[in-house]
C-alpha cells in the first residue's frame, strides 16, 4: 500500500498545480482533478465533487477554496495554508509586476498596442463564459427565466449585484422547499475526468475520521483568519477614515462576502463600482486588468489587485501607495476565503443531502448567466465604441459614430478563434496581442 505523503512531499505538487492554474475556475478545477484524482489518487471523484459543491456554496473563488479544502483534508490547517497560499502566490506576484509596468509604460505605444489586442480577446473569453455557464446552468425554462430577469435587473435597471444574488438564492430555496422539480437540477464545473476513481481506492479513503481536536483546530484557525481580515480593516478605518485605503478595505471586504457565482459575475459589480462610483479606473483599463489576470496563473479574481493598485496609485500619486493598495486588496479578498473553509469544512458532510441549499445555489448560478451577459455587453460597448451616452433607466448606449473599426474587427476575429477554430486560451491571447500591436504600428488602434 502506498504511503500517505508528508506535507513536504505534497508542497511541490501544490506548487505545480498553482503554476498550471490558467484559464479561470473551470480550467483550474480540471487541473486539480487531473493531478489529485487521476495522477496521485490522493482523493476520489465523489469526495472531490462533494468538496467542489461545498466550495460553490461559499463566497469567493471556488478553485482556490477547493485547493485549500483538500489541503486541509490531507494535512490539517498547515496543509490548507500551503495549498491555498501557493494557489494565490504566482498570480499575486505576476499581477503586481504587470501593474507597475502598466502604470509606468501603459501609455507607451508598444504596451498600449498589446493591450489593445488583449481587450478584444478578453471580450471573446467573457462571451465564451456566458455560453459555458449557460449550458451548465440553464437546464429548464425556470432557470432561463431567472437568467433573463437577472440580466434585465442589472443591465437595464442597474440593480446591485448582491441584491440579485440574494433574490435568486431565496427563490431557489423556496422553490426546493415547495418541491418544484425545476429547482432540483444539479450544476457544477465538473471534474473533467472520464475514468471514475472511487474514494475507497485513494489515500484519503472513503470515510474520514475527523477528531475533536481536528475540528477545534480548524475552528481556531477560522477565528484567526477572521481576525487577520477584520482587525486591519478596523485599524485603517480608525487611522485613515475617508482615505482611498479605507475605501479599498471596506469595498473589497464587502465583495469577499458577496462574491457568489464566480469571477466573471463579480467583475460586473466591480465594473459598476470601481469605474462608475469610485473612479479608480477607466472602462478600458478594467479590460486591461482582466487581460492580465487571464494571462497569468492563479484565480481570475486576482484582477482585483490591479484595481486596488491603480485606485491607490492615482489617489495618492505614488506607485508605492499603489503597491500597498494592491496588497491590501489581495489581503481582504483572500483572508475570508481561508476563514470560510476552516469554519465550514468540518461540518460539510451535513450539506450532502441538503436539497434546499443545492437549489439556492442552482438558482444563483442561473442568475449569474444574466450577470455575465451584462458584463459581456458592457465590455463590448467600451471596447468597440469610443463614446457612450446615458439611455433610459440605467442603460448605457454607444454613440454609433464613435465606433472603432479596428477594435470591432479584432473582436470578431477573437470570437471566431474561440468558437470556430477552438484555439486554446494562450494561443488566442497571444495572437490577439500581436494583432493589436500590428494595428498600433499601422496607426489603426486609435
Secondary structure, DSSP 8 states (H G I E B T S, - for coil): ------HHHHHHHHHHHHHT--SHHHHHHHHHIIIIIIIS-SS-HHHHHHHHHHHHTSSS-HHHHHHHHHHHHHHHHHHHHHHHHHHHHHHHHHHHHHHHHHHHHTTSHHHHHHHHHHHHHHHHHHHHHHHHHHHHH--SHHHHHHHHHHHIIIIIS---HHHHHHHHHHHHHHHHHTT-GGGG---------SS---GGGSSS-S-----HHHHHHHHHHHHHHHHHHHHHHHHHHHHSTTSHHHHHHHHHHHHHHH--S-HHHHHHHHIIIIIIIS--S-HHHHHHHHHHHHTSSS-GGGHHHHHHHHHHHHHHT-HHHHHHHHHHHHHHHHHHHHHHHHHHGGGGGGGTT-HHHHHHHHHHHHHHHHHHHHHHHHHHHHHHBS-EEE-STT-EEE-GGGB-HHHHHHHHHHHHHHHTS---HHHHHHHHHHHHHHHHHTT---
